[in-house]
Amino acid sequence: MAAVPPVTLTVYGLKENATVRQTAVLFQKEHPDVRVEVLNGADQDGNVSEDTIRALNTEILGGRGADVLILDGLPGTSYEEKGILMDLRQVFETIQKENPVMEQVLTGFTKEDGSIYQMPARIAVPLILGQESALKAVESLEGMKNYEGQAPLFYTTTYENMLKMVASIRYEEIFKSEDGGLTEEVLVNYLETVKALTEKNHAQSMFTQEEMERLHISNHVMPYGICGSYTYFDQGFSGCGTENMKGIFDMILFEAVLDKNPEARQDTINDIYFPEVLVGVNQNTDQPELAKEFVRRMFSTEVQKEDLFDGIAVNLEAQKINCETDKEGFSVGSSYGDYDIGGEWPDLEKRREFYDLIGTVKVPVMVDETVMRMIADGAGEYLDGKVRAEQAAEGICRQVRLYEAERE
């Protein structure tokens, strides 16, 4: 027997991912004559440089690159427009017959002509808790801007997290508006909303070590800007609290806060979810059937039922299995300063309520990370009170237009 399988299937993403690794292990067992090579572009600290992304784009545009692409952090929409990604509609027709995934997720990534170029194997769902007035406020930029409560709507964090959070929770209003998306007028409204929020919660571009210790925060930039802020709500420091749910584990302390605050309720945020483990197939692959089989395996119940802490399964049977899985005696605690809270694995009724909520989301949030970086860089002086919103918006729009022109 050959020491090395004669065929290699290459899977590439920017960062290490547990679902991809699990899929590769099972796929390798089923195809011993195929070598599955999983690569990622992150350095030893898990960071990805712009040079890495630029080099990957050059390789893919040149008709090379991996067979299977994990598109998290990559310009998947641009790849679609340039014909780089394979149409996977037939793959997902088979998946829906054998291992159905959430219909709204499938619909969210199906084009008008029925084509499918990328699909999330997992999703993260941000939940919010608070009194009715706070939950109502997040339904629009205007509502957030004009929110009046005994405490700020959101607990303090960095400008960048505030900008990313508002961009995420009002994604359709900012990036999908009837005016054509990110216009200067929309940008001004968005920046003024963030400014109003930061003036009330005293957000800053960066906090000192003393401030971080006193406020129990960090300068870390959170994915999508969503911080686990529900304990601050519990202490009366904010009008609402949020958490980006990637599984039942994340709901334990969230539910504990709800139990302590019967006047509060929980909900999804504007029906949004964050696609995770976005998978596509390189149109130029030499192994199209193997690549498509790898995608099918990624959405199988066997892979999806595993709680790998990288998102909620989109496979419906896996969701049912995860919901019914009890972990009696499992508990979690958190404490900082004088604050302390603990919770236990939720009972079946609570777990069912959780998956019922998950089943209502329908808006995939996919903010271009390069555009988001331009916004964060261009908004700082306005948030510090050095320039007007109109000036900041004009500069950001100029940068975005240049970036979009380069992509065409």
ZAMARGU-4260 file (C-alpha; in steps of 0.2 Angstrom, whole numbers, plus 5000, padded with zeros to 4 digits):
<rodrens>
0) 5000/5000/5000 | 5006/5018/4996 | 5012/5027/5012 | 5003/5043/5006 | 4985/5043/4998
5) 4987/5047/4979 | 4973/5061/4980 | 4974/5076/4991 | 4959/5087/4995 | 4964/5104/5002
10) 4953/5114/5014 | 4958/5132/5018 | 4952/5145/5030 | 4959/5160/5039 | 4958/5152/5056
15) 4958/5135/5065 | 4940/5128/5066 | 4934/5113/5076 | 4919/5109/5064 | 4931/5109/5049
20) 4943/5097/5059 | 4929/5086/5064 | 4923/5085/5046 | 4940/5081/5040 | 4943/5067/5052
25) 4926/5058/5047 | 4929/5061/5029 | 4946/5054/5030 | 4939/5038/5038 | 4927/5036/5024
30) 4939/5040/5010 | 4956/5032/5015 | 4963/5034/4998 | 4961/5053/5000 | 4972/5064/5010
35) 4963/5079/5018 | 4974/5094/5021 | 4967/5107/5032 | 4977/5124/5031 | 4974/5141/5039
40) 4982/5158/5037 | 4983/5163/5055 | 5000/5165/5063 | 5004/5157/5080 | 4994/5170/5090
45) 4979/5167/5079 | 4980/5183/5070 | 4978/5185/5051 | 4987/5199/5042 | 4981/5209/5027
50) 4995/5202/5017 | 4989/5185/5020 | 4972/5189/5013 | 4979/5199/4999 | 4990/5184/4994
55) 4976/5172/4995 | 4965/5183/4984 | 4979/5184/4971 | 4981/5165/4971 | 4962/5162/4970
60) 4959/5175/4956 | 4974/5166/4947 | 4964/5150/4946 | 4973/5141/4960 | 4970/5139/4978
65) 4962/5126/4989 | 4948/5115/4984 | 4936/5119/4999 | 4936/5137/5006 | 4930/5142/5023
70) 4925/5160/5019 | 4924/5167/5037 | 4934/5184/5035 | 4936/5182/5017 | 4926/5192/5003
75) 4914/5178/4999 | 4902/5190/4990 | 4916/5196/4979 | 4922/5178/4975 | 4904/5175/4970
80) 4903/5190/4958 | 4920/5185/4950 | 4914/5167/4947 | 4927/5159/4959 | 4914/5149/4969
85) 4905/5134/4962 | 4886/5133/4962 | 4881/5121/4976 | 4862/5120/4973 | 4862/5102/4969
90) 4872/5098/4985 | 4860/5107/4996 | 4845/5099/4987 | 4853/5082/4992 | 4856/5089/5010
95) 4838/5095/5012 | 4832/5077/5008 | 4844/5068/5019 | 4849/5080/5033 | 4838/5096/5032
100) 4845/5112/5038 | 4836/5127/5044 | 4825/5133/5030 | 4828/5152/5033 | 4847/5149/5033
105) 4846/5140/5017 | 4834/5154/5009 | 4846/5167/5016 | 4860/5161/5005 | 4850/5156/4990
110) 4851/5168/4975 | 4835/5173/4965 | 4840/5161/4952 | 4842/5147/4964 | 4861/5146/4964
115) 4870/5143/4981 | 4888/5148/4982 | 4891/5148/5001 | 4883/5142/5016 | 4886/5143/5035
120) 4888/5126/5044 | 4885/5135/5060 | 4877/5151/5066 | 4879/5162/5081 | 4863/5171/5087
125) 4864/5187/5098 | 4851/5188/5112 | 4846/5203/5122 | 4837/5204/5139 | 4830/5220/5147
130) 4814/5229/5150 | 4802/5232/5136 | 4808/5250/5133 | 4826/5245/5130 | 4821/5230/5119
135) 4810/5242/5109 | 4825/5255/5107 | 4836/5243/5097 | 4823/5241/5083 | 4830/5257/5075
140) 4844/5269/5075 | 4832/5283/5080 | 4826/5272/5095 | 4844/5270/5101 | 4849/5288/5098
145) 4834/5294/5109 | 4834/5281/5122 | 4831/5288/5140 | 4833/5277/5155 | 4840/5278/5172
150) 4856/5269/5165 | 4864/5270/5148 | 4856/5258/5135 | 4873/5248/5133 | 4887/5246/5146
155) 4903/5255/5141 | 4916/5248/5129 | 4928/5254/5116 | 4922/5265/5101 | 4926/5250/5089
160) 4915/5238/5099 | 4901/5251/5099 | 4903/5254/5080 | 4903/5236/5076 | 4888/5232/5088
165) 4877/5245/5081 | 4882/5240/5063 | 4877/5222/5067 | 4861/5225/5076 | 4855/5238/5063
170) 4863/5229/5048 | 4848/5231/5036 | 4845/5249/5040 | 4863/5254/5038 | 4869/5242/5024
175) 4853/5237/5015 | 4843/5253/5015 | 4832/5259/5001 | 4844/5273/4997 | 4856/5260/4991
180) 4865/5255/5006 | 4880/5264/5015 | 4876/5282/5009 | 4883/5298/5017 | 4866/5301/5024
185) 4864/5284/5032 | 4882/5285/5038 | 4878/5302/5047 | 4863/5294/5056 | 4873/5279/5061
190) 4888/5289/5067 | 4876/5301/5077 | 4868/5286/5085 | 4884/5279/5091 | 4889/5296/5097
195) 4873/5297/5107 | 4876/5280/5115 | 4895/5283/5119 | 4891/5300/5127 | 4879/5291/5139
200) 4890/5276/5143 | 4907/5285/5142 | 4915/5274/5129 | 4932/5278/5124 | 4944/5273/5110
205) 4955/5264/5122 | 4954/5262/5141 | 4969/5263/5153 | 4974/5248/5164 | 4966/5256/5179
210) 4950/5260/5170 | 4949/5242/5164 | 4951/5235/5181 | 4939/5247/5189 | 4925/5245/5176
215) 4929/5226/5173 | 4931/5228/5154 | 4945/5226/5141 | 4951/5234/5125 | 4948/5218/5116
220) 4938/5220/5100 | 4924/5207/5100 | 4917/5198/5085 | 4903/5209/5079 | 4905/5220/5094
225) 4893/5210/5104 | 4899/5209/5122 | 4893/5197/5135 | 4885/5212/5145 | 4870/5204/5154
230) 4879/5204/5171 | 4880/5223/5169 | 4862/5224/5167 | 4859/5213/5182 | 4869/5226/5192
235) 4859/5241/5185 | 4873/5248/5175 | 4864/5247/5158 | 4846/5246/5151 | 4849/5229/5142
240) 4862/5215/5141 | 4867/5205/5127 | 4876/5188/5123 | 4881/5181/5106 | 4875/5163/5108
245) 4885/5149/5101 | 4876/5135/5111 | 4867/5131/5126 | 4882/5133/5137 | 4881/5152/5133
250) 4864/5153/5140 | 4867/5147/5157 | 4872/5163/5166 | 4861/5173/5154 | 4846/5163/5161
255) 4852/5165/5178 | 4851/5184/5176 | 4833/5182/5169 | 4828/5172/5184 | 4834/5186/5195
260) 4825/5200/5185 | 4807/5194/5182 | 4803/5211/5175 | 4815/5208/5161 | 4812/5198/5145
265) 4823/5190/5132 | 4822/5190/5113 | 4833/5189/5097 | 4839/5206/5091 | 4830/5211/5075
270) 4829/5193/5069 | 4848/5193/5065 | 4861/5179/5066 | 4879/5178/5062 | 4885/5165/5049
275) 4899/5154/5055 | 4910/5142/5046 | 4904/5148/5029 | 4909/5135/5016 | 4911/5136/4997
280) 4920/5126/4984 | 4933/5133/4972 | 4926/5133/4954 | 4944/5128/4948 | 4946/5113/4960
285) 4953/5097/4952 | 4942/5087/4964 | 4924/5093/4962 | 4915/5078/4967 | 4926/5075/4983
290) 4925/5094/4987 | 4906/5093/4986 | 4906/5077/4996 | 4916/5086/5010 | 4903/5100/5010
295) 4889/5086/5012 | 4898/5078/5026 | 4900/5095/5035 | 4881/5097/5036 | 4878/5079/5041
300) 4870/5075/5058 | 4886/5066/5064 | 4896/5082/5062 | 4883/5094/5067 | 4877/5086/5083
305) 4894/5089/5091 | 4895/5104/5102 | 4911/5111/5096 | 4909/5129/5103 | 4910/5137/5086
310) 4892/5140/5083 | 4874/5133/5084 | 4871/5118/5072 | 4860/5122/5057 | 4855/5104/5055
315) 4838/5102/5062 | 4840/5084/5068 | 4857/5089/5077 | 4847/5104/5085 | 4834/5091/5092
320) 4848/5080/5099 | 4857/5095/5107 | 4841/5101/5114 | 4837/5084/5122 | 4854/5082/5129
325) 4854/5084/5148 | 4870/5088/5158 | 4864/5086/5175 | 4875/5093/5188 | 4884/5105/5176
330) 4886/5122/5183 | 4894/5138/5179 | 4899/5153/5189 | 4906/5171/5186 | 4913/5183/5199
335) 4922/5200/5198 | 4924/5214/5211 | 4910/5212/5223 | 4898/5203/5210 | 4895/5185/5209
340) 4883/5174/5199 | 4880/5156/5195 | 4869/5145/5185 | 4866/5127/5181 | 4862/5117/5165
345) 4845/5123/5159 | 4830/5111/5160 | 4822/5104/5145 | 4809/5117/5144 | 4822/5131/5145
350) 4832/5122/5131 | 4816/5121/5120 | 4813/5139/5123 | 4831/5143/5117 | 4829/5133/5101
355) 4812/5140/5098 | 4820/5158/5098 | 4835/5152/5087 | 4822/5146/5075 | 4815/5163/5072
360) 4830/5172/5066 | 4831/5176/5047 | 4843/5190/5043 | 4861/5185/5040 | 4873/5199/5045
365) 4888/5199/5034 | 4897/5216/5036 | 4912/5217/5025 | 4927/5218/5038 | 4937/5230/5027
370) 4923/5242/5026 | 4920/5240/5045 | 4939/5244/5048 | 4937/5260/5037 | 4922/5265/5047
375) 4931/5262/5064 | 4946/5272/5057 | 4936/5286/5051 | 4924/5288/5065 | 4937/5291/5079
380) 4939/5310/5077 | 4920/5312/5077 | 4917/5302/5092 | 4931/5312/5101 | 4922/5328/5096
385) 4935/5334/5084 | 4925/5334/5068 | 4907/5335/5062 | 4898/5319/5058 | 4896/5325/5040
390) 4915/5327/5038 | 4918/5309/5045 | 4905/5302/5034 | 4912/5310/5018 | 4929/5303/5022
395) 4923/5286/5025 | 4912/5285/5010 | 4927/5291/4999 | 4937/5276/5006 | 4923/5264/5004
400) 4920/5269/4986 | 4939/5267/4981 | 4939/5250/4989 | 4923/5245/4980 | 4931/5251/4964
405) 4946/5241/4966 | 4936/5225/4969 | 4927/5227/4952
</rodrens>
